[in-house]
């Protein structure tokens, strides 16, 4: 990968979150989240809880002013459909306090939320082995893969938006990884 693409804020975010990202990937493998339909259902529930919280924070913080097509990028609607596909007919989104955050925190959270699409291409192949697809049970992964078409635009927003607190940006990204990790551990019985 060219060094130019890893310069600046993206590089700092990647460095700050590397161990958290690695730990989350390790949990996915350790807990065999894509090893069976029942494990995948737990993965979906935990991912839904995480995305509801993080997408609500971004929306309360007026993310659509920064990312004009934000509504089309969200994956909570697809996650709800995926859960219903697997028999979760009475799925309710977890209640979330819609507290806005600062621009540095928006960028750090956006980095994690949108960057998760990078692994979606791998995960959708694992879901396919369970008989799932972009039209059955893995819609959210298909949406994330689709969203990657504009990943460079998102990176440009993250890289060029002026902020006065890089540490806050890094800490928000770490916290976003923590949301996923705690929900996965809760749903899978505090394993890891």
N, C-alpha and C positions, 0 to 999 in steps of 0.2 A: 504494500500500500504506500503510495507516495507520501513523503513527510509533510507536504503541504496540506494534505487532508487531516493530519493529526496535530496541526499547530493550534495554539491558543486554547480557548476555553474547552473545546471538545477534548483535547489531550488532557487537560487538567481534570475534567470530569471523569474521563476514562481511568486515569491514574487513581483518583480519589475513591472510585467505586469498584475497582478491579477485584478486591478480595470479597466484596459483597456479591458481586456478579458471579464470581466463581463459586461462592457458597450456595447461591440460589440454583445454579446449574447442577451442583453436587446434590442438592436436595431432590431435584427433579429425577436424577438417576437413582439415588439411594432409596427414594420412596416409590420408585417405579410408577410414576404418575401416569405413564402411557402403557403400563404393563397389562392392564385389564380395563374393562368398562367400569367396574366399580371404583378403581383408582382414578380413572379419568373423570368420573363424576365428582369425586372429591377435589380434583384439580380444578374442574370447572367452577365449583362452588367457591373455592378459595380465590380463584382468579376473578370471579365476579365481585366478590366482596372487596378485593383490592382495587379493581378498576372503578367500582362505584365510588369508593372513597377518593381516589386520586383524580378521577375525571370531575367529581363534584368540586374539589379544591380548585382545579383549573378553571372550571366554569364560573365559580364565585369570584375568581380573580380576573374575569373578563378576558379569558384566553382568546376568544373569537376576535378581539381587536388586534391581537398579535398574529394569530393563525386564522385567516378569514374562512377557510373551509373546515374549521374545527368540527362542526356538527357532523360532517361526513366522515371524519376520522375516528370518532368515538366507537368503541366496540362493545359497550354495555348492552345495546339492543341485540347484537348478535349473540353475546353470551347468554342472555335470557332465552333466546330461541334455542340455542344449543342445549341448555339445561332442560327445556321443555321437550326437545327431541328425545332425550334420554329418560323421560317419564316424570320430570319435575314440573307438574302441571300448576301447582300453587306457589310458584316462585315469587317471592317478594324481594325487591331490592332492599338491602340493609339501609336503615336510616343513617343519614350523614349530616353533621353540622356543616353548613356551607359557609365556612370562614375563608375570607380572601387572604392571600399571601402576597408578599412583596415580589417585585420583578425578578430578583435573583432566585427566589424559591420557585417561581413559575418556571424559569428556564431549567433549573435542576430537575424538577419534577417532569417537565416535558421531555427532557433528555432520556429519562428512564422509561416513561410511558411510550414514547414513539420508538425508542431504541429496542424495545422488546419485540418489535416486528422483525428485527434482524434474525432472531431465532425461530420465528414463526414458520419459515420455509422448511426448517428441519422438523419442527413439531407437527406440521400438517402431514408430513410423510409418516411419522409415527402414528398419528391418528388414523391415517388410511389403513394401516395394518389392523386396526380395530374395526374396520368397516365404516369409518366416518369420512366425511368430505365437506367441502365448502357449501354444500346444500343440506347436510345432515350431520349435526353434532359438532362440526368444526368450522362453523361460519366465522367465528371471531378470528381464527387463524387465517382464513382466506382473506378477511378484511385487512388484517395486519400486513399480509403479503402484498395486497393491492396498494395499501398506503405507502409501502416502501418506494413506489414509483416517484414519490416526492420527498424522499428522505433527505436528499441534498438541499432542498428548500428549507426543511426543518433545521438541518444543521446550520445553514446560513443564518437563520433567525437566532438560533442558540449562540452562534459565534459572534454575530455582529450587533446584537441588541446591547445597548449600553447599560451597565449595572455598576453599582458602587461597592458591591460586597461579594467578591468571588467565593469567600468561605461559606457564606450563606447559600450560594448556588450549589456548592459541593455538598454541604450538609443536607440540603433538600433532596438531592439525588440519592444520598445514602439513606435518608429516611424513607424515600419511595421504595427502594429495594427492601427496607425493613418491613414495610407494609405487606409486601408479597410474602416475605419469609415468615412473618408471624402468622399470617393466615394459612399458609401451607402447613406449618407446624401444628397449628390448632386443629385443622381438619384431618391431619394424618396422625394425630395423637402425640404431639410434641416430640416426634422423632427427630433425629439429627443432632 
